[in-house]
Amino acid sequence: MMLRQLEYLVALANERHFAHAADECSVSQPALSEGIRKLEKELGTPLVRRGHAFQGFTVEGEAVLKWARKLLKDQESLKQEISVLQEGLRGTLRVGTVPAASSTVAILTDKFARTHPDVTVNVQAGLHSADILRRIRNYELDAGLIYAEPEDLAGLLVYRLYSEEHVLLTSVDMFDCLGGATWQKALELPLCLLDSSLRGRQVLEQRLAQEGLSVSPRIECDSIVTLLAHVATGHWASIVPKQWLPPLGQLPEIMITKLDDPVVTSQISIVMEDGNPQTLMSQALTKVIFDTFPTTEPASSRHDK
């Protein structure tokens, strides 16, 4: 078995097309197909479902694909370790985040990139927590910011970063007409909120329901920038975690008002693979986490029950 054959398999999983996978690997399509067939022959089982075009992987193929990604990541980690000994940390840090943390992630990635100038940082925002966990387990992400805590965190390290506290965003004119910053009055405003499929919105609705309150926004979106743009028009209000706002800088057209009784909070955590040994990239990120969030709880490892 050659690592090159595993690269072909992973490229096919990424591209879902033989010709495109061959282009990614800089080989001809026949060479890629032959490499995968040799791997199937060595393992004694079909890995790819073929027809006139790529149709997916067999059950055995999905199992081999997971191992292929792990072995290729281990190979990259080995190269990183040798490189660090010679020149310092290099490579790419891949971070995923739920929409509610797509601004606060910059607190970590900014410091990481400045601390390790030879590392490229790739941030994938707007993901669901379940998708982030799946990509970490498939070695497609190094870490991810999620709402704490999904049930299935087996084999992952969890670092609790901060608790969100919700605030009301309005234009100055809209606030002057509000007549007091109560939840009841805030919920009567024309609201623009995160999409109801997102965990941040669900946390808000669940907490309000406990108080006998409900929210009915006129506009929903999955982007912080889009949400703030609507508030800036002066015609819409929003309810967001206040931790979103400092990384965005000055918001001169927007009034920020604290909302009490009930205090709506939720926990944001960062997760990564619980590898042993931990990759140098993960070790470097862990140091930045504890430097940036000194009150972060010690890492916990979740195992299958």
C-alpha positions, -999 to +999 in steps of 0.1 A: +000+000+000+014+034-010+004+068+005-001+080-031-029+055-035-045+069-003-042+104-017-061+093-048-089+079-026-092+111-005-091+133-036-119+113-051-139+118-019-133+155-020-141+160-057-167+132-063-154+130-099-126+109-113-113+135-137-114+163-111-097+141-085-069+133-111-064+170-117-061+176-079-034+149-077-017+161-109-020+127-126-040+114-155-074+099-149-062+064-159-033+066-135-056+076-106-082+048-115-054+022-117-040+033-084-073+029-067-079-005-084-045-017-071-055-006-036-088-025-039-069-056-051-044-054-022-072-051+003-093-077-014-125-057-016-142-030-038-139+005-023-156+026-050-191+021-065-187+027-103-211+032-131-208+056-160-194+080-134-184+080-097-214+068-076-199+068-041-180+045-018-188+010-006-191+004+032-155-009+031-145+021+011-159+045+037-138+027+064-107+028+043-113+065+035-113+074+072-080+056+077-066+072+046-073+107+059-058+098+093-026+083+078-022+113+055-027+137+084-001+117+104+023+120+075+017+158+074+022+160+112+055+141+108+067+166+082+056+195+104+076+181+134+108+178+113+101+212+098+097+228+132+130+214+143+146+229+113+127+261+106+097+266+129+060+258+125+046+257+090+015+244+072-022+253+074-044+256+105-080+247+095-107+260+118-145+257+115-170+278+134-207+281+140-222+314+127-225+328+163-187+326+167-177+338+132-165+371+146-150+359+179-129+333+162-108+362+150-096+367+186-079+333+183-069+332+147-054+367+148-031+358+177-022+324+162-013+339+128+009+366+144+026+341+167+033+317+138+040+338+107+048+308+085+014+291+091-016+298+069-050+300+087-081+288+069-114+296+086-147+280+075-176+300+090-213+293+090-211+256+098-234+236+120-219+220+152-225+185+139-208+193+106-178+207+125-175+175+146-178+153+115-150+172+097-127+171+127-132+133+130-126+130+092-093+151+096-107+178+074-105+204+102-080+209+130-104+226+154-139+241+156-159+265+177-193+251+186-221+255+211-216+233+241-223+206+242-236+181+217-241+146+230-214+130+209-180+143+218-162+109+220-125+112+213-124+150+212-108+176+234-131+203+247-121+237+259-148+260+272-140+295+260-168+319+271-205+323+279-225+345+256-248+372+270-275+386+247-280+423+240-304+443+219-292+461+188-312+491+174-306+524+157-305+554+181-339+566+168-355+532+173-341+530+209-355+565+217-390+552+208-386+519+227-396+533+261-375+509+282-352+480+274-373+451+286-375+417+268-412+422+262-407+455+244-376+442+225-396+413+212-423+436+198-398+454+176-393+445+139-365+419+143-338+405+122-323+373+137-302+343+129-319+316+110-341+292+131-320+262+119-289+276+137-281+266+173-277+302+185-313+310+175-325+278+191-307+286+224-324+320+224-359+306+218-355+278+244-345+303+271-373+327+263-398+298+262-389+291+299-401+326+307-433+323+287-419+345+259-416+339+221-399+356+192-411+361+157-385+378+135-395+393+101-361+387+086-337+357+092-302+352+079-271+331+086-246+359+084-235+384+111-226+410+085-260+407+069-278+410+103-258+441+113-264+457+079-302+454+084-299+470+119-278+498+104-307+507+081-325+520+111-356+499+103-347+467+121-336+455+155-317+424+165-308+403+196-272+390+196-245+379+220-225+409+231-193+389+225-199+392+188-193+429+188-158+439+201-140+421+172-161+441+147-148+475+159-169+507+162-206+505+152-215+542+152-250+538+138-260+510+162-272+513+198-263+484+221-286+478+251-283+452+279-313+430+284-319+415+318-345+393+334-341+368+320-304+367+313-300+346+282-266+329+281-251+300+262-216+284+262-191+285+233-164+258+233-136+249+210-130+212+201-102+193+185-091+158+180-078+140+212-048+126+194-019+110+212+006+124+205-012+157+198+000+173+165+023+203+168-003+225+151-028+215+178-003+221+206+004+255+192-033+263+190-038+250+226-012+274+239-029+304+221-063+293+236-049+294+272-030+327+265-061+343+250-087+330+274-069+327+308-101+315+326-106+286+301-115+254+319-089+226+316-093+205+286-116+175+289-116+144+268-148+126+260-149+089+254-175+065+243-199+056+271 
